[in-house]
């Protein structure tokens, strides 16, 4: 197998993994405008969310148990996205470090 074939096979494999990760159609999308000129684009799936942040980051987070509203977090919960109704916020490193706050859905 030549180098081009190997690269093509790897790219195809990555694309297939991405398609499997979101085999289900999104159930909702929203853009949240936040304090300090920040924003969050969210695509909601039955058990996860894809986020695109104005600071350039993109994340996929699984839904986790929440006392109120909906909460999504990475494995060590150092990054958490909370949403309830048309509001949302993000905490990082601890529940007290709110990096995206006062977020309200605009669509």
SEVEX-502683 format. One record per atom (N, C-alpha, C, O): residue number from 1; residue in three letters; atom name; x, y, z. Coordinates in steps of 0.2 Angstrom, whole numbers, plus 5000, padded with zeros to 4 digits. Each point is the difference from the previous one (the first is absolute). Example, Ala and Ser with C-alpha at 12.3 -4.5 7.8 and 13.67 -1.06 7.14 Angstrom:
2
{pt 1; "Ala"; "N"; {5066; 4972; 5039}}
{pt 1; "Ala"; "CA"; {4996; 5006; 5000}}
{pt 1; "Ala"; "C"; {5004; 5006; 5000}}
{pt 1; "Ala"; "O"; {5005; 4999; 5003}}
{pt 2; "Ser"; "N"; {4993; 5006; 4993}}
{pt 2; "Ser"; "CA"; {5004; 5006; 5001}}
{pt 2; "Ser"; "C"; {4996; 5005; 5003}}
{pt 2; "Ser"; "O"; {5003; 5006; 5001}}
END
This chain:
107
{pt 1; "Unk"; "N"; {5004; 4994; 5000}}
{pt 1; "Unk"; "CA"; {4996; 5006; 5000}}
{pt 1; "Unk"; "C"; {5004; 5006; 5000}}
{pt 1; "Unk"; "O"; {5005; 5001; 5004}}
{pt 2; "Unk"; "N"; {4994; 5004; 4992}}
{pt 2; "Unk"; "CA"; {5004; 5006; 4999}}
{pt 2; "Unk"; "C"; {4998; 5005; 5006}}
{pt 2; "Unk"; "O"; {4995; 4999; 5003}}
{pt 3; "Unk"; "N"; {5009; 5006; 4998}}
{pt 3; "Unk"; "CA"; {4999; 5005; 5005}}
{pt 3; "Unk"; "C"; {4993; 5003; 4999}}
{pt 3; "Unk"; "O"; {4997; 5002; 5005}}
{pt 4; "Unk"; "N"; {5002; 5000; 4989}}
{pt 4; "Unk"; "CA"; {4993; 5004; 4998}}
{pt 4; "Unk"; "C"; {4994; 4995; 5002}}
{pt 4; "Unk"; "O"; {4995; 5003; 5003}}
{pt 5; "Unk"; "N"; {5006; 4991; 4996}}
{pt 5; "Unk"; "CA"; {4994; 4995; 5001}}
{pt 5; "Unk"; "C"; {4999; 5000; 5008}}
{pt 5; "Unk"; "O"; {4995; 5000; 5002}}
{pt 6; "Unk"; "N"; {5011; 4999; 5002}}
{pt 6; "Unk"; "CA"; {5000; 5000; 5007}}
{pt 6; "Unk"; "C"; {4997; 5006; 5003}}
{pt 6; "Unk"; "O"; {4995; 5000; 5004}}
{pt 7; "Unk"; "N"; {5007; 5006; 4993}}
{pt 7; "Unk"; "CA"; {4997; 5007; 5002}}
{pt 7; "Unk"; "C"; {4992; 5000; 4999}}
{pt 7; "Unk"; "O"; {4996; 5002; 5004}}
{pt 8; "Unk"; "N"; {5002; 4996; 4990}}
{pt 8; "Unk"; "CA"; {4993; 5000; 4998}}
{pt 8; "Unk"; "C"; {4996; 4995; 5004}}
{pt 8; "Unk"; "O"; {4995; 5002; 5002}}
{pt 9; "Unk"; "N"; {5008; 4992; 5000}}
{pt 9; "Unk"; "CA"; {4997; 4996; 5005}}
{pt 9; "Unk"; "C"; {4999; 5003; 5007}}
{pt 9; "Unk"; "O"; {4994; 4999; 5003}}
{pt 10; "Unk"; "N"; {5011; 5004; 4999}}
{pt 10; "Unk"; "CA"; {4999; 5003; 5007}}
{pt 10; "Unk"; "C"; {4995; 5006; 5000}}
{pt 10; "Unk"; "O"; {4996; 5000; 5004}}
{pt 11; "Unk"; "N"; {5004; 5004; 4991}}
{pt 11; "Unk"; "CA"; {4995; 5005; 4999}}
{pt 11; "Unk"; "C"; {4993; 4997; 5000}}
{pt 11; "Unk"; "O"; {4996; 5003; 5003}}
{pt 12; "Unk"; "N"; {5003; 4992; 4993}}
{pt 12; "Unk"; "CA"; {4994; 4997; 4999}}
{pt 12; "Unk"; "C"; {4998; 4997; 5007}}
{pt 12; "Unk"; "O"; {4994; 5001; 5002}}
{pt 13; "Unk"; "N"; {5010; 4996; 5002}}
{pt 13; "Unk"; "CA"; {4999; 4997; 5006}}
{pt 13; "Unk"; "C"; {4997; 5006; 5005}}
{pt 13; "Unk"; "O"; {4996; 4999; 5004}}
{pt 14; "Unk"; "N"; {5008; 5006; 4996}}
{pt 14; "Unk"; "CA"; {4998; 5006; 5005}}
{pt 14; "Unk"; "C"; {4993; 5002; 4998}}
{pt 14; "Unk"; "O"; {4996; 5002; 5004}}
{pt 15; "Unk"; "N"; {5003; 4999; 4989}}
{pt 15; "Unk"; "CA"; {4993; 5003; 4998}}
{pt 15; "Unk"; "C"; {4995; 4995; 5002}}
{pt 15; "Unk"; "O"; {4994; 5002; 5003}}
{pt 16; "Unk"; "N"; {5007; 4991; 4997}}
{pt 16; "Unk"; "CA"; {4995; 4995; 5002}}
{pt 16; "Unk"; "C"; {4999; 5000; 5007}}
{pt 16; "Unk"; "O"; {4994; 5000; 5003}}
{pt 17; "Unk"; "N"; {5011; 5001; 5001}}
{pt 17; "Unk"; "CA"; {4999; 5001; 5008}}
{pt 17; "Unk"; "C"; {4996; 5006; 5001}}
{pt 17; "Unk"; "O"; {4996; 5000; 5005}}
{pt 18; "Unk"; "N"; {5005; 5006; 4992}}
{pt 18; "Unk"; "CA"; {4997; 5006; 5001}}
{pt 18; "Unk"; "C"; {4992; 4999; 4999}}
{pt 18; "Unk"; "O"; {4996; 5002; 5003}}
{pt 19; "Unk"; "N"; {5003; 4994; 4991}}
{pt 19; "Unk"; "CA"; {4993; 4999; 4999}}
{pt 19; "Unk"; "C"; {4997; 4995; 5005}}
{pt 19; "Unk"; "O"; {4994; 5001; 5001}}
{pt 20; "Unk"; "N"; {5009; 4994; 5001}}
{pt 20; "Unk"; "CA"; {4997; 4996; 5005}}
{pt 20; "Unk"; "C"; {4999; 5003; 5007}}
{pt 20; "Unk"; "O"; {4995; 4999; 5003}}
{pt 21; "Unk"; "N"; {5009; 5006; 4998}}
{pt 21; "Unk"; "CA"; {5000; 5004; 5007}}
{pt 21; "Unk"; "C"; {4993; 5003; 5000}}
{pt 21; "Unk"; "O"; {4997; 5001; 5005}}
{pt 22; "Unk"; "N"; {5001; 5002; 4989}}
{pt 22; "Unk"; "CA"; {4993; 5003; 5000}}
{pt 22; "Unk"; "C"; {4996; 4997; 4995}}
{pt 22; "Unk"; "O"; {4997; 5003; 4995}}
{pt 23; "Unk"; "N"; {5001; 4990; 5006}}
{pt 23; "Unk"; "CA"; {4996; 4997; 4995}}
{pt 23; "Unk"; "C"; {4993; 5003; 5000}}
{pt 23; "Unk"; "O"; {4996; 4999; 4996}}
{pt 24; "Unk"; "N"; {5002; 5003; 5010}}
{pt 24; "Unk"; "CA"; {4994; 5003; 5001}}
{pt 24; "Unk"; "C"; {5000; 5007; 4998}}
{pt 24; "Unk"; "O"; {5005; 5004; 5000}}
{pt 25; "Unk"; "N"; {4989; 4999; 4997}}
{pt 25; "Unk"; "CA"; {4999; 5006; 4998}}
{pt 25; "Unk"; "C"; {5000; 5005; 5006}}
{pt 25; "Unk"; "O"; {4997; 4998; 5005}}
{pt 26; "Unk"; "N"; {5005; 5008; 4994}}
{pt 26; "Unk"; "CA"; {4999; 5005; 5006}}
{pt 26; "Unk"; "C"; {4993; 5001; 5002}}
{pt 26; "Unk"; "O"; {4995; 5000; 4996}}
{pt 27; "Unk"; "N"; {5004; 5001; 5010}}
{pt 27; "Unk"; "CA"; {4993; 5001; 5002}}
{pt 27; "Unk"; "C"; {4998; 5008; 5001}}
{pt 27; "Unk"; "O"; {4995; 5002; 5000}}
{pt 28; "Unk"; "N"; {5011; 5002; 5000}}
{pt 28; "Unk"; "CA"; {4999; 5007; 5001}}
{pt 28; "Unk"; "C"; {5007; 5004; 4999}}
{pt 28; "Unk"; "O"; {5005; 4997; 5001}}
{pt 29; "Unk"; "N"; {4994; 5009; 4997}}
{pt 29; "Unk"; "CA"; {5006; 5004; 4999}}
{pt 29; "Unk"; "C"; {4999; 5007; 5004}}
{pt 29; "Unk"; "O"; {4994; 5002; 5000}}
{pt 30; "Unk"; "N"; {5011; 5001; 5002}}
{pt 30; "Unk"; "CA"; {4999; 5007; 5003}}
{pt 30; "Unk"; "C"; {5006; 5004; 5000}}
{pt 30; "Unk"; "O"; {5006; 4997; 5001}}
{pt 31; "Unk"; "N"; {4993; 5009; 4999}}
{pt 31; "Unk"; "CA"; {5006; 5005; 5001}}
{pt 31; "Unk"; "C"; {4999; 5004; 5006}}
{pt 31; "Unk"; "O"; {4994; 5003; 5001}}
{pt 32; "Unk"; "N"; {5010; 4996; 5004}}
{pt 32; "Unk"; "CA"; {5000; 5004; 5006}}
{pt 32; "Unk"; "C"; {5004; 5006; 5000}}
{pt 32; "Unk"; "O"; {5006; 4999; 4999}}
{pt 33; "Unk"; "N"; {4992; 5007; 5002}}
{pt 33; "Unk"; "CA"; {5004; 5006; 5001}}
{pt 33; "Unk"; "C"; {5001; 5001; 5007}}
{pt 33; "Unk"; "O"; {4996; 5000; 5004}}
{pt 34; "Unk"; "N"; {5010; 5001; 4998}}
{pt 34; "Unk"; "CA"; {5003; 5000; 5007}}
{pt 34; "Unk"; "C"; {5003; 5007; 5001}}
{pt 34; "Unk"; "O"; {5001; 5004; 4996}}
{pt 35; "Unk"; "N"; {5000; 4997; 5011}}
{pt 35; "Unk"; "CA"; {5003; 5006; 5002}}
{pt 35; "Unk"; "C"; {5007; 5001; 4997}}
{pt 35; "Unk"; "O"; {5003; 4995; 4998}}
{pt 36; "Unk"; "N"; {5000; 5011; 5002}}
{pt 36; "Unk"; "CA"; {5007; 5001; 4997}}
{pt 36; "Unk"; "C"; {5001; 4999; 4993}}
{pt 36; "Unk"; "O"; {5005; 4998; 4998}}
{pt 37; "Unk"; "N"; {4989; 5002; 4998}}
{pt 37; "Unk"; "CA"; {5000; 4999; 4993}}
{pt 37; "Unk"; "C"; {5002; 4993; 4998}}
{pt 37; "Unk"; "O"; {5001; 4998; 4994}}
{pt 38; "Unk"; "N"; {4998; 4997; 5010}}
{pt 38; "Unk"; "CA"; {5001; 4993; 4999}}
{pt 38; "Unk"; "C"; {4994; 4997; 4997}}
{pt 38; "Unk"; "O"; {4994; 5002; 5001}}
{pt 39; "Unk"; "N"; {5006; 4992; 4996}}
{pt 39; "Unk"; "CA"; {4994; 4996; 4997}}
{pt 39; "Unk"; "C"; {5002; 4993; 5000}}
{pt 39; "Unk"; "O"; {5006; 4998; 5000}}
{pt 40; "Unk"; "N"; {4989; 4998; 5000}}
{pt 40; "Unk"; "CA"; {5000; 4993; 5000}}
{pt 40; "Unk"; "C"; {4995; 4997; 4994}}
{pt 40; "Unk"; "O"; {4994; 5002; 5001}}
{pt 41; "Unk"; "N"; {5009; 4994; 4995}}
{pt 41; "Unk"; "CA"; {4995; 4997; 4995}}
{pt 41; "Unk"; "C"; {5000; 4993; 5002}}
{pt 41; "Unk"; "O"; {5005; 4996; 5001}}
{pt 42; "Unk"; "N"; {4989; 5001; 5000}}
{pt 42; "Unk"; "CA"; {4998; 4994; 5003}}
{pt 42; "Unk"; "C"; {4996; 4996; 4995}}
{pt 42; "Unk"; "O"; {4995; 5002; 4998}}
{pt 43; "Unk"; "N"; {5007; 4992; 5001}}
{pt 43; "Unk"; "CA"; {4996; 4995; 4996}}
{pt 43; "Unk"; "C"; {4999; 4994; 5005}}
{pt 43; "Unk"; "O"; {5004; 4997; 5002}}
{pt 44; "Unk"; "N"; {4989; 5002; 5000}}
{pt 44; "Unk"; "CA"; {4998; 4995; 5005}}
{pt 44; "Unk"; "C"; {4998; 4994; 4997}}
{pt 44; "Unk"; "O"; {4997; 4999; 4995}}
{pt 45; "Unk"; "N"; {5006; 4995; 5007}}
{pt 45; "Unk"; "CA"; {4998; 4993; 4999}}
{pt 45; "Unk"; "C"; {4997; 4997; 5006}}
{pt 45; "Unk"; "O"; {5000; 5003; 5005}}
{pt 46; "Unk"; "N"; {4997; 4991; 4994}}
{pt 46; "Unk"; "CA"; {4996; 4997; 5005}}
{pt 46; "Unk"; "C"; {5004; 4999; 5007}}
{pt 46; "Unk"; "O"; {4997; 5001; 5005}}
{pt 47; "Unk"; "N"; {5010; 4998; 4994}}
{pt 47; "Unk"; "CA"; {5004; 4999; 5006}}
{pt 47; "Unk"; "C"; {5006; 5004; 5000}}
{pt 47; "Unk"; "O"; {5005; 4998; 5004}}
{pt 48; "Unk"; "N"; {4996; 5007; 4992}}
{pt 48; "Unk"; "CA"; {5006; 5004; 4999}}
{pt 48; "Unk"; "C"; {4999; 5007; 4997}}
{pt 48; "Unk"; "O"; {4994; 5001; 4998}}
{pt 49; "Unk"; "N"; {5011; 5003; 5002}}
{pt 49; "Unk"; "CA"; {5000; 5006; 4997}}
{pt 49; "Unk"; "C"; {5006; 5002; 4997}}
{pt 49; "Unk"; "O"; {5006; 4998; 5002}}
{pt 50; "Unk"; "N"; {4994; 5005; 4992}}
{pt 50; "Unk"; "CA"; {5006; 5003; 4997}}
{pt 50; "Unk"; "C"; {5000; 5007; 5001}}
{pt 50; "Unk"; "O"; {4995; 5004; 4998}}
{pt 51; "Unk"; "N"; {5010; 4999; 5004}}
{pt 51; "Unk"; "CA"; {5001; 5007; 5002}}
{pt 51; "Unk"; "C"; {5005; 5003; 4995}}
{pt 51; "Unk"; "O"; {5006; 4997; 4999}}
{pt 52; "Unk"; "N"; {4993; 5009; 4999}}
{pt 52; "Unk"; "CA"; {5005; 5004; 4997}}
{pt 52; "Unk"; "C"; {5000; 5007; 5003}}
{pt 52; "Unk"; "O"; {4995; 5003; 5001}}
{pt 53; "Unk"; "N"; {5011; 4999; 5002}}
{pt 53; "Unk"; "CA"; {5000; 5006; 5004}}
{pt 53; "Unk"; "C"; {5004; 5005; 4996}}
{pt 53; "Unk"; "O"; {5004; 4999; 4996}}
{pt 54; "Unk"; "N"; {4994; 5007; 5006}}
{pt 54; "Unk"; "CA"; {5003; 5006; 4997}}
{pt 54; "Unk"; "C"; {5008; 5001; 5001}}
{pt 54; "Unk"; "O"; {5003; 5003; 4996}}
{pt 55; "Unk"; "N"; {5000; 4993; 5009}}
{pt 55; "Unk"; "CA"; {5007; 5000; 5001}}
{pt 55; "Unk"; "C"; {5003; 4995; 4995}}
{pt 55; "Unk"; "O"; {5006; 4999; 5001}}
{pt 56; "Unk"; "N"; {4990; 4998; 4995}}
{pt 56; "Unk"; "CA"; {5003; 4995; 4995}}
{pt 56; "Unk"; "C"; {5000; 4993; 5001}}
{pt 56; "Unk"; "O"; {5002; 4996; 4996}}
{pt 57; "Unk"; "N"; {4996; 5002; 5010}}
{pt 57; "Unk"; "CA"; {5000; 4993; 5002}}
{pt 57; "Unk"; "C"; {4993; 4997; 4998}}
{pt 57; "Unk"; "O"; {4995; 5003; 4999}}
{pt 58; "Unk"; "N"; {5006; 4990; 4999}}
{pt 58; "Unk"; "CA"; {4994; 4996; 4998}}
{pt 58; "Unk"; "C"; {5001; 4994; 5005}}
{pt 58; "Unk"; "O"; {5005; 4997; 5000}}
{pt 59; "Unk"; "N"; {4989; 5001; 5003}}
{pt 59; "Unk"; "CA"; {5000; 4995; 5004}}
{pt 59; "Unk"; "C"; {4994; 4995; 4999}}
{pt 59; "Unk"; "O"; {4994; 5003; 4998}}
{pt 60; "Unk"; "N"; {5006; 4991; 5004}}
{pt 60; "Unk"; "CA"; {4995; 4995; 5000}}
{pt 60; "Unk"; "C"; {4999; 4998; 5007}}
{pt 60; "Unk"; "O"; {5005; 4997; 5003}}
{pt 61; "Unk"; "N"; {4990; 5004; 5000}}
{pt 61; "Unk"; "CA"; {4999; 4998; 5007}}
{pt 61; "Unk"; "C"; {4994; 4995; 5001}}
{pt 61; "Unk"; "O"; {4995; 5001; 4997}}
{pt 62; "Unk"; "N"; {5006; 4994; 5007}}
{pt 62; "Unk"; "CA"; {4994; 4996; 5002}}
{pt 62; "Unk"; "C"; {4996; 5003; 5005}}
{pt 62; "Unk"; "O"; {5002; 5004; 5004}}
{pt 63; "Unk"; "N"; {4991; 4994; 4996}}
{pt 63; "Unk"; "CA"; {4996; 5003; 5005}}
{pt 63; "Unk"; "C"; {5001; 4996; 5007}}
{pt 63; "Unk"; "O"; {5002; 4994; 5000}}
{pt 64; "Unk"; "N"; {4998; 5009; 5005}}
{pt 64; "Unk"; "CA"; {5001; 4997; 5007}}
{pt 64; "Unk"; "C"; {4995; 5002; 5005}}
{pt 64; "Unk"; "O"; {4996; 5004; 4998}}
{pt 65; "Unk"; "N"; {5003; 4993; 5007}}
{pt 65; "Unk"; "CA"; {4995; 5001; 5005}}
{pt 65; "Unk"; "C"; {5000; 5007; 5003}}
{pt 65; "Unk"; "O"; {5006; 5003; 5001}}
{pt 66; "Unk"; "N"; {4988; 5000; 4999}}
{pt 66; "Unk"; "CA"; {5000; 5007; 5002}}
{pt 66; "Unk"; "C"; {4994; 5001; 5005}}
{pt 66; "Unk"; "O"; {4995; 4996; 5000}}
{pt 67; "Unk"; "N"; {5006; 5008; 5005}}
{pt 67; "Unk"; "CA"; {4994; 5001; 5005}}
{pt 67; "Unk"; "C"; {4995; 5004; 4997}}
{pt 67; "Unk"; "O"; {4994; 5000; 5002}}
{pt 68; "Unk"; "N"; {5007; 5005; 4993}}
{pt 68; "Unk"; "CA"; {4995; 5004; 4997}}
{pt 68; "Unk"; "C"; {5003; 5002; 4993}}
{pt 68; "Unk"; "O"; {5006; 5002; 5000}}
{pt 69; "Unk"; "N"; {4990; 4998; 4995}}
{pt 69; "Unk"; "CA"; {5002; 5002; 4994}}
{pt 69; "Unk"; "C"; {5004; 4994; 4997}}
{pt 69; "Unk"; "O"; {4999; 4994; 5002}}
{pt 70; "Unk"; "N"; {5005; 5007; 4993}}
{pt 70; "Unk"; "CA"; {5004; 4995; 4996}}
{pt 70; "Unk"; "C"; {5007; 5002; 5001}}
{pt 70; "Unk"; "O"; {5002; 5006; 4999}}
{pt 71; "Unk"; "N"; {5002; 4989; 5002}}
{pt 71; "Unk"; "CA"; {5007; 5001; 5001}}
{pt 71; "Unk"; "C"; {5004; 4995; 4996}}
{pt 71; "Unk"; "O"; {4998; 4994; 4999}}
{pt 72; "Unk"; "N"; {5007; 5009; 4998}}
{pt 72; "Unk"; "CA"; {5005; 4996; 4996}}
{pt 72; "Unk"; "C"; {5007; 5001; 5002}}
{pt 72; "Unk"; "O"; {5002; 5006; 5002}}
{pt 73; "Unk"; "N"; {5002; 4989; 4998}}
{pt 73; "Unk"; "CA"; {5007; 5001; 5003}}
{pt 73; "Unk"; "C"; {5005; 4995; 4997}}
{pt 73; "Unk"; "O"; {4998; 4994; 4998}}
{pt 74; "Unk"; "N"; {5008; 5008; 5002}}
{pt 74; "Unk"; "CA"; {5005; 4995; 4998}}
{pt 74; "Unk"; "C"; {5002; 4995; 5006}}
{pt 74; "Unk"; "O"; {4996; 5000; 5005}}
{pt 75; "Unk"; "N"; {5008; 4995; 4993}}
{pt 75; "Unk"; "CA"; {5001; 4994; 5005}}
{pt 75; "Unk"; "C"; {5002; 5003; 5007}}
{pt 75; "Unk"; "O"; {4997; 4997; 5005}}
{pt 76; "Unk"; "N"; {5007; 5007; 4996}}
{pt 76; "Unk"; "CA"; {5002; 5002; 5007}}
{pt 76; "Unk"; "C"; {4996; 5006; 5002}}
{pt 76; "Unk"; "O"; {5001; 5003; 5006}}
{pt 77; "Unk"; "N"; {4994; 4999; 4991}}
{pt 77; "Unk"; "CA"; {4995; 5006; 5001}}
{pt 77; "Unk"; "C"; {5004; 5007; 5001}}
{pt 77; "Unk"; "O"; {4998; 5004; 5004}}
{pt 78; "Unk"; "N"; {5008; 4996; 4993}}
{pt 78; "Unk"; "CA"; {5003; 5007; 5000}}
{pt 78; "Unk"; "C"; {4997; 5005; 4996}}
{pt 78; "Unk"; "O"; {5002; 5006; 5000}}
{pt 79; "Unk"; "N"; {4994; 4991; 4995}}
{pt 79; "Unk"; "CA"; {4996; 5005; 4995}}
{pt 79; "Unk"; "C"; {4993; 4998; 5001}}
{pt 79; "Unk"; "O"; {4999; 4994; 4998}}
{pt 80; "Unk"; "N"; {4997; 5010; 5003}}
{pt 80; "Unk"; "CA"; {4993; 4999; 5001}}
{pt 80; "Unk"; "C"; {4995; 5005; 4996}}
{pt 80; "Unk"; "O"; {5002; 5006; 5001}}
{pt 81; "Unk"; "N"; {4993; 4992; 4996}}
{pt 81; "Unk"; "CA"; {4996; 5004; 4996}}
{pt 81; "Unk"; "C"; {4993; 4999; 5003}}
{pt 81; "Unk"; "O"; {4997; 4994; 5000}}
{pt 82; "Unk"; "N"; {5000; 5011; 5003}}
{pt 82; "Unk"; "CA"; {4993; 4999; 5003}}
{pt 82; "Unk"; "C"; {4995; 5004; 4996}}
{pt 82; "Unk"; "O"; {5002; 5006; 4997}}
{pt 83; "Unk"; "N"; {4992; 4991; 5002}}
{pt 83; "Unk"; "CA"; {4995; 5004; 4996}}
{pt 83; "Unk"; "C"; {4993; 4999; 5004}}
{pt 83; "Unk"; "O"; {4999; 4994; 5002}}
{pt 84; "Unk"; "N"; {4997; 5011; 4998}}
{pt 84; "Unk"; "CA"; {4993; 4999; 5003}}
{pt 84; "Unk"; "C"; {4996; 5005; 4997}}
{pt 84; "Unk"; "O"; {5001; 5006; 5000}}
{pt 85; "Unk"; "N"; {4994; 4992; 4996}}
{pt 85; "Unk"; "CA"; {4996; 5004; 4996}}
{pt 85; "Unk"; "C"; {5004; 5004; 4995}}
{pt 85; "Unk"; "O"; {5003; 4996; 4996}}
{pt 86; "Unk"; "N"; {4997; 5010; 5004}}
{pt 86; "Unk"; "CA"; {5003; 5004; 4995}}
{pt 86; "Unk"; "C"; {5007; 5003; 5002}}
{pt 86; "Unk"; "O"; {5002; 5004; 4997}}
{pt 87; "Unk"; "N"; {5000; 4993; 5009}}
{pt 87; "Unk"; "CA"; {5006; 5003; 5003}}
{pt 87; "Unk"; "C"; {5006; 4994; 5000}}
{pt 87; "Unk"; "O"; {4998; 4995; 5000}}
{pt 88; "Unk"; "N"; {5008; 5008; 5001}}
{pt 88; "Unk"; "CA"; {5005; 4995; 5001}}
{pt 88; "Unk"; "C"; {5006; 5003; 5003}}
{pt 88; "Unk"; "O"; {5001; 5006; 5000}}
{pt 89; "Unk"; "N"; {5004; 4990; 5002}}
{pt 89; "Unk"; "CA"; {5007; 5003; 5002}}
{pt 89; "Unk"; "C"; {5005; 4994; 5000}}
{pt 89; "Unk"; "O"; {4998; 4994; 5000}}
{pt 90; "Unk"; "N"; {5008; 5008; 5000}}
{pt 90; "Unk"; "CA"; {5006; 4995; 5000}}
{pt 90; "Unk"; "C"; {5004; 5001; 5006}}
{pt 90; "Unk"; "O"; {5002; 5006; 5002}}
{pt 91; "Unk"; "N"; {5000; 4989; 5002}}
{pt 91; "Unk"; "CA"; {5005; 5000; 5005}}
{pt 91; "Unk"; "C"; {5006; 4996; 4998}}
{pt 91; "Unk"; "O"; {4999; 4995; 4996}}
{pt 92; "Unk"; "N"; {5007; 5007; 5006}}
{pt 92; "Unk"; "CA"; {5006; 4997; 4999}}
{pt 92; "Unk"; "C"; {5004; 4999; 5006}}
{pt 92; "Unk"; "O"; {5001; 5005; 5004}}
{pt 93; "Unk"; "N"; {5002; 4990; 4997}}
{pt 93; "Unk"; "CA"; {5005; 4998; 5005}}
{pt 93; "Unk"; "C"; {4996; 5000; 5007}}
{pt 93; "Unk"; "O"; {5002; 4995; 5004}}
{pt 94; "Unk"; "N"; {4993; 5009; 4997}}
{pt 94; "Unk"; "CA"; {4996; 4999; 5006}}
{pt 94; "Unk"; "C"; {4993; 5003; 4999}}
{pt 94; "Unk"; "O"; {4999; 5004; 4995}}
{pt 95; "Unk"; "N"; {4996; 4994; 5009}}
{pt 95; "Unk"; "CA"; {4994; 5003; 5000}}
{pt 95; "Unk"; "C"; {5000; 5008; 5000}}
{pt 95; "Unk"; "O"; {4995; 5003; 4999}}
{pt 96; "Unk"; "N"; {5010; 5000; 5004}}
{pt 96; "Unk"; "CA"; {5000; 5007; 5001}}
{pt 96; "Unk"; "C"; {5004; 5004; 4995}}
{pt 96; "Unk"; "O"; {5000; 5006; 5000}}
{pt 97; "Unk"; "N"; {5003; 4990; 4995}}
{pt 97; "Unk"; "CA"; {5003; 5004; 4995}}
{pt 97; "Unk"; "C"; {4996; 5000; 4993}}
{pt 97; "Unk"; "O"; {5000; 4996; 4996}}
{pt 98; "Unk"; "N"; {4995; 5009; 5004}}
{pt 98; "Unk"; "CA"; {4995; 5000; 4995}}
{pt 98; "Unk"; "C"; {5003; 5004; 4994}}
{pt 98; "Unk"; "O"; {5001; 5006; 5001}}
{pt 99; "Unk"; "N"; {5001; 4991; 4994}}
{pt 99; "Unk"; "CA"; {5003; 5003; 4994}}
{pt 99; "Unk"; "C"; {4996; 5003; 4995}}
{pt 99; "Unk"; "O"; {5002; 5004; 4996}}
{pt 100; "Unk"; "N"; {4992; 4993; 5003}}
{pt 100; "Unk"; "CA"; {4995; 5002; 4996}}
{pt 100; "Unk"; "C"; {4993; 5001; 5005}}
{pt 100; "Unk"; "O"; {4998; 4995; 5002}}
{pt 101; "Unk"; "N"; {5000; 5011; 4999}}
{pt 101; "Unk"; "CA"; {4995; 5002; 5004}}
{pt 101; "Unk"; "C"; {4994; 5004; 4997}}
{pt 101; "Unk"; "O"; {5001; 5003; 4995}}
{pt 102; "Unk"; "N"; {4994; 4997; 5009}}
{pt 102; "Unk"; "CA"; {4994; 5004; 4998}}
{pt 102; "Unk"; "C"; {4998; 4999; 4992}}
{pt 102; "Unk"; "O"; {4999; 5005; 4997}}
{pt 103; "Unk"; "N"; {5001; 4989; 5001}}
{pt 103; "Unk"; "CA"; {4999; 4998; 4993}}
{pt 103; "Unk"; "C"; {4992; 4999; 4999}}
{pt 103; "Unk"; "O"; {4997; 4996; 5004}}
{pt 104; "Unk"; "N"; {5001; 5007; 4991}}
{pt 104; "Unk"; "CA"; {4993; 4999; 4998}}
{pt 104; "Unk"; "C"; {4999; 4998; 4993}}
{pt 104; "Unk"; "O"; {5004; 5003; 4995}}
{pt 105; "Unk"; "N"; {4992; 4992; 5003}}
{pt 105; "Unk"; "CA"; {4999; 4998; 4993}}
{pt 105; "Unk"; "C"; {4997; 5005; 4996}}
{pt 105; "Unk"; "O"; {4995; 5004; 5002}}
{pt 106; "Unk"; "N"; {5007; 4997; 4992}}
{pt 106; "Unk"; "CA"; {4998; 5005; 4995}}
{pt 106; "Unk"; "C"; {4996; 4997; 4995}}
{pt 106; "Unk"; "O"; {4997; 5003; 4996}}
{pt 107; "Unk"; "N"; {5003; 4990; 5003}}
{pt 107; "Unk"; "CA"; {4996; 4997; 4995}}
{pt 107; "Unk"; "C"; {4998; 4993; 5002}}
{pt 107; "Unk"; "O"; {4997; 4996; 4996}}
END
